[in-house]
Amino acid sequence: MHEACHGNLFARRRLNRWVGFLFGLPGLMSLTAYRLYHVPHHHRQRLEDSASESLLNGTPAYLVGIPWYALRRARARLRVDMAVEYLLIAAVVAGLFAVAPAARVVELWLIPLAIAVGITSVRGWTEGIAWWLVRRHPGIIARRWMRPVNHLVCGDL
């Protein structure tokens, strides 16, 4: 989904959108909403607010936070695209529960989704904490044992 968000999967924008939508579907995420949230992140990547964003990443609040953020910043056409994507997601979820036993849907989809959210939360938290540590204690990046990972944590600082 991330690569489709940046238009890196296919040369055709429309194909990127719908394949990215399919990748986001299991995580209940609209590609349009994710793109509106994520692309500006690259412009804020080295700023203080990126650390606080990272603490939200992957948590269940992310599923509400991204659409809320995107909706506030989207033009009318992108709002329509998000509405279409979320309606399709809702239709797929309703269809799954209509044709499959609820216990199986929970077991095969919602529990793995919760595990993925947990793993992603830890990743987001560690990124946020690492960024906070580097900003609060800049001398830490000068340590010899940090040299191999400096570029991962600090980029071009």
Salt bridges, closest charged atoms under 4 A:
GLU3 OE2 - HIS2 ND1 3.02
GLU48 OE2 - ARG135 NE 3.15
ASP49 OD2 - ARG44 NE 3.57
GLU53 OE2 - ARG44 NH2 2.64
ASP81 OD1 - ARG17 NH1 3.81
ASP81 OD1 - ARG77 NH2 3.13
GLU85 OE2 - ARG17 NE 2.76
GLU107 OE1 - ARG104 NH1 3.10
GLU127 OE1 - ARG123 NH1 2.58
